[in-house]
């Protein structure tokens, strides 16, 4: 099974994971690793590597990151060459719900990443009344 890693500034990643469980059930083989205020990048990297080791059972890991260019992204991006990993930025709840529901559908990691990316885009709508 493909592992899931969520990383963010603060507890956003933890809350998205908990909220997803309300809709799609427990998200197996997943970890949320928030960057805590004042935490050094080196300490954060250790926690991220530990989480990857916990969720990677050989089929790889998809990392969902809050924003491109922030510390969580920079850490995951810099260590990604050490793992079978793909990264998607702009983490939102539709991504995690999609991942949870489609992960066991026999998708290759790249196909699952594409599906997660599409779910993220479709989950953003502007609704206006005239």
N, C-alpha and C positions, 0 to 999 in steps of 0.2 A: 504494500500500500504506500502511496506517495505521502510523505509527511508534510505538515503545514506549520510554518513559522510566521507569527505575526509580530512585527516590531513597530514601536512608535515612541514619540516623545510623550512621557507620562503614561497614564493608564488606559488610554484610548484602546489599545490592542486587547487588553484584558476585558474591557467592557463589550467590545464588538464580539469577542469569542463567547462571552456569557449570553449576550442577546441573541446570537445565532442559535445557541442551544435551545432557546425558547421556541424557535421556529422549526429548526431542522433536527433537533435532538443533539445529543452529545457529539462533539467534534473529536472523534478518535484521532490518536496519533498527532496531536497538535500542541503547540506551546505558544504562549504570548510572553514577550520579553519587553517590558517597558523600560525606557531610559529614564532613570530617576533623576530628579533635580540634583545637580552637583556631582553626579557620578562621572568618574573619569572614563574616557573612551577605552582605555585598556581594561578596566574592570567590566565595562559593558561587553566588550568583545569576549571575555571569558564566559560571561553568562550566555551570550548568543551561541558560542561554540558548544557549550554544554547542552543547550536546548536542541541544537541541530543533532547532536549525537543521540539524544533521547528520541527524536522523531524519525530519524533516517534508518530505515530497515533494509536499505539497499536499492530501493526504487527511486530515490531522490527526494528532494524537498522543494516545495514552492514557498518562497518568502514573500509575504505581502507587507509592504512598507507604507507608512503614512505619507511622507513627502520626499520627493526627489531632492537630493542634495543635503539633507539633514544628517545629523550624526547616526541615527539608526540605519539610514540608507548607506552612508559611507562605510560603516562597519561591515554590514552585510555584503556590500559590493566588494570591499577589499578582501574579504575572506572567501567569497564565492568560488574562487578558482580552486580552492582546496576541497570542494564538495561537488556532487552532482546536484546542482541547484539552479533554479530560475527565479528571477525577481520581478515582481510587479509592484509599481508604485501607485499612490493614490488610493490606498486601501479604503474600502467601504464595506458596509454590511452585505449588499447584494453579492459581492465577490466571495465572501466567506460562506454565505448560504449556498451559492452555486457550487463552490468547491466541495462542500459537505454532501450535497445531493448527487453530484456527478462523479465524485472521486472513484467510486467502485464500479463505474460503467465500462471499465476496460480501456480507458483512455491512456495514451502515451502522455508523458509529462507535458510536452509541447502542446498537444491538443487540449489538455486540461487548462493550461495557462491561457490559451486562446479563448476558451469558453469563459473562464473567469474574467478575462479582460472585457469580453463582450457584455457579460452580466453587469460589470461595473458601469460601462457606458449607458446601458439601457436603464440602469437604476437611477440615473440622473435625468430628471425631467423638470421643465418649467411649466407650471400650471397657472394659468391666469384666467380670470373672469373678465369679460368686457362689459 
